[in-house]
Amino acid sequence: MEPLVILVLALSVVVGLTLGLLGGGGSILMVPLLTYVADMDAKEAITTSLFVVGVTSLASLLPHARARNVRGVPGLVFAAASMSGAFLGGLASAAIPGAVLMAAFAIIMLASAWNMIRGRKKGTGAEAKGLSLILYIPVGLVVGMVTGLVGAGGGFLIVPALVLLAGIQMKHAIGTSLLVISLNSASGMLGHLNSTSLNWPLTILITAAAIIGSLIGARLTSKAPEKKLRRGFGYFVLVMGVFVLTQELPHPAGLILAIAAAVAALIWVLCTKIPALATACPWRKAAASLAPAAD
């Protein structure tokens, strides 16, 4: 086995490990892994990612189903709408340049990173009333379109959508989202296969490695500090999203973005690690000006 293939498989285990530990988020790294390490073109990487994400999510779904954390009716209704969007997104991707798809994927990475850094709001779901099933159709179509176009599972979109639309608890939304992701990924992949072919032996190996990682991660969930892991991974995805954008944007836009990101990171480190400079930070000044005056 070639060293490059071994590296790709090892990194796929890490992606699966992240999925198992955090219940999502790891799939956002699969497309960059396949593009920049496995040297696939953008469309083949997205199609391969859809297969890997779909099968890995299906494997992760089983323990959630045994724990009764999957809500079949809202999940299947939402999936029916989002599968249509995923299939259409997969078909539409054939007419979109690979660089545009990768730039869109980078934006999805940034949104996902922000969601992980911010963290999920705790709640029982009892205060949510659940909305009409009619609203599942437009929301599901949009989420599915994102999945089909860029190859991301969309869990960071599906979980809050299920909480708000169906009024179910967060743990049930996470389990149900795996059902939706599995079906979305299958539908999106079928749309992509209309214009893209896969290296099936390599795809199967990557999928097996990701599943192994997810099963290991699932066993470590009770021992790992989930909040710190999620925030740390969120920062990593943020860096990766900026990196992908710098690679795909035309010159000099990519260089300008890289410099701006480096300056922003430096300011953030200085403001958070050096107390003497904290009062001079722009966002701290803005927060102070918005705070109500003391009586």
GIDA-V627740 format. One record per residue. N is the residue number from 0. RES is the residue in one letter. SS is DSSP state (H for helix, E for strand, L for the rest). BURIAL is b if it has 24 or more other C-alpha atoms within 12 Angstrom, else e. Layout:
n:res:ss:burial
N:RES:SS:BURIAL
N:RES:SS:BURIAL
This chain:
n:res:ss:burial
0:M:L:e
1:E:L:e
2:P:H:e
3:L:H:e
4:V:H:e
5:I:H:e
6:L:H:e
7:V:H:b
8:L:H:b
9:A:H:b
10:L:H:b
11:S:H:b
12:V:H:b
13:V:H:b
14:V:H:b
15:G:H:b
16:L:H:b
17:T:H:b
18:L:H:b
19:G:H:b
20:L:H:b
21:L:H:b
22:G:L:b
23:G:L:b
24:G:L:b
25:G:H:b
26:S:H:b
27:I:H:b
28:L:H:b
29:M:H:b
30:V:H:b
31:P:H:b
32:L:H:b
33:L:H:b
34:T:H:b
35:Y:H:e
36:V:H:b
37:A:L:b
38:D:L:e
39:M:L:b
40:D:L:b
41:A:H:b
42:K:H:b
43:E:H:b
44:A:H:b
45:I:H:b
46:T:H:b
47:T:H:b
48:S:H:b
49:L:H:b
50:F:H:b
51:V:H:b
52:V:H:b
53:G:H:b
54:V:H:b
55:T:H:b
56:S:H:b
57:L:H:b
58:A:H:b
59:S:H:b
60:L:H:b
61:L:H:e
62:P:H:b
63:H:H:b
64:A:H:b
65:R:H:e
66:A:L:e
67:R:L:e
68:N:L:b
69:V:L:b
70:R:L:b
71:G:H:b
72:V:H:e
73:P:H:b
74:G:H:b
75:L:H:b
76:V:H:b
77:F:H:b
78:A:H:b
79:A:H:b
80:A:H:b
81:S:H:b
82:M:H:b
83:S:H:b
84:G:H:b
85:A:H:b
86:F:H:b
87:L:H:b
88:G:H:b
89:G:H:b
90:L:H:b
91:A:H:b
92:S:H:b
93:A:H:b
94:A:H:e
95:I:L:e
96:P:L:e
97:G:H:b
98:A:H:b
99:V:H:b
100:L:H:b
101:M:H:b
102:A:H:b
103:A:H:b
104:F:H:b
105:A:H:b
106:I:H:b
107:I:H:b
108:M:H:b
109:L:H:b
110:A:H:b
111:S:H:b
112:A:H:b
113:W:H:b
114:N:H:b
115:M:H:b
116:I:H:b
117:R:H:e
118:G:L:e
119:R:L:b
120:K:L:e
121:K:L:e
122:G:L:e
123:T:L:e
124:G:L:e
125:A:L:e
126:E:L:e
127:A:L:e
128:K:L:e
129:G:L:e
130:L:L:e
131:S:L:e
132:L:L:b
133:I:H:e
134:L:H:e
135:Y:H:b
136:I:H:b
137:P:H:b
138:V:H:b
139:G:H:b
140:L:H:b
141:V:H:b
142:V:H:b
143:G:H:b
144:M:H:b
145:V:H:b
146:T:H:b
147:G:H:b
148:L:H:b
149:V:H:b
150:G:L:b
151:A:L:b
152:G:L:b
153:G:L:b
154:G:H:b
155:F:H:b
156:L:H:b
157:I:H:b
158:V:H:b
159:P:H:b
160:A:H:b
161:L:H:b
162:V:H:b
163:L:H:b
164:L:H:b
165:A:H:b
166:G:L:b
167:I:L:b
168:Q:L:b
169:M:H:b
170:K:H:b
171:H:H:b
172:A:H:b
173:I:H:b
174:G:H:b
175:T:H:b
176:S:H:b
177:L:H:b
178:L:H:b
179:V:H:b
180:I:H:b
181:S:H:b
182:L:H:b
183:N:H:b
184:S:H:b
185:A:H:b
186:S:H:b
187:G:H:b
188:M:H:b
189:L:H:b
190:G:H:b
191:H:H:b
192:L:H:b
193:N:L:e
194:S:L:e
195:T:L:b
196:S:L:e
197:L:L:b
198:N:L:e
199:W:H:e
200:P:H:e
201:L:H:b
202:T:H:b
203:I:H:e
204:L:H:b
205:I:H:b
206:T:H:b
207:A:H:b
208:A:H:b
209:A:H:b
210:I:H:b
211:I:H:b
212:G:H:b
213:S:H:b
214:L:H:b
215:I:H:b
216:G:H:b
217:A:H:b
218:R:H:e
219:L:H:e
220:T:L:e
221:S:L:e
222:K:L:e
223:A:L:e
224:P:L:e
225:E:H:b
226:K:H:e
227:K:H:e
228:L:H:b
229:R:H:b
230:R:H:b
231:G:H:e
232:F:H:b
233:G:H:b
234:Y:H:b
235:F:H:b
236:V:H:b
237:L:H:b
238:V:H:b
239:M:H:b
240:G:H:b
241:V:H:b
242:F:H:b
243:V:H:b
244:L:H:b
245:T:H:b
246:Q:H:b
247:E:H:b
248:L:L:b
249:P:L:e
250:H:L:e
251:P:L:e
252:A:H:e
253:G:H:e
254:L:H:e
255:I:H:e
256:L:H:b
257:A:H:b
258:I:H:e
259:A:H:e
260:A:H:e
261:A:H:e
262:V:H:e
263:A:H:e
264:A:H:e
265:L:H:e
266:I:H:e
267:W:H:e
268:V:H:e
269:L:H:e
270:C:H:e
271:T:H:e
272:K:H:e
273:I:L:e
274:P:H:e
275:A:H:e
276:L:H:e
277:A:H:e
278:T:L:e
279:A:L:e
280:C:L:e
281:P:H:e
282:W:H:e
283:R:H:e
284:K:H:e
285:A:H:e
286:A:H:e
287:A:H:e
288:S:H:e
289:L:H:e
290:A:L:e
291:P:L:e
292:A:L:e
293:A:L:e
294:D:L:e
